[in-house]
């Protein structure tokens, strides 16, 4: 396994966003990986930040829907619509 180190000067929310984004990207790539937050990270805070992302919806949003909903309708993604 190889290792990369990134040092950041960011607040707790930005840190959680970056850690979660790295985890999501690695999951999308599908390789064997480990994301190891630094010693100051609090797992509950990382989880709470992760939970804020769930407010994004493929089905609902503003007047035209979320960017995901607009893209799905435009590109005929095959994602079945409910309702």
Buried (B, 14 or more C-beta within 10 A) or exposed (E): EEEEEEEEEEEEEEBBBBBBEBBEEBEEEEEEEEBEBEEEBEEEBBEEBBEEEEEEEBEEBEEEBBEBBEEBBEEEEEBEEEE
